[in-house]
């Protein structure tokens, strides 16, 4: 009988700990002293080229299915205008440095874009190669090369 009461008490204590411990703020969530926050807010921060040189690009996008950016073409006469081709998502155009995008290939019979090229002699002419050019576990096919008129 004594052993049963001891196990019952341990069980209840463990249950209480499991319920209440996760609701307590963790060490990382505790607020810091006000003096430290006030001194840090008065300091200015400047991003230097040395800091930027320490960064490197890495792929964080999906490795399968849609969402893969296949190609980007920037208008050399107007750098706020560029085209983004998605491996399984069509062709998109922006005229405001990427703040908003407009789909411009939705009326075609294919949605997969492999590459984009702006004519160097006439920036109003855009060539689009359809079909994914990066074979992975998932592949979207195309049906030829398109040119704006």
Secondary structure by P-SEA (a helix, b strand, c coil): caaaaaaaaaaaaaaaaaaccccccccccccccaaaaaaaaabbbbbcaaaaaabbbbbccccccccccccccccccccccbbbbbccccbbbbccccccccccccccccccccccccccccccbbbbbccccccccbbbbbccccccc
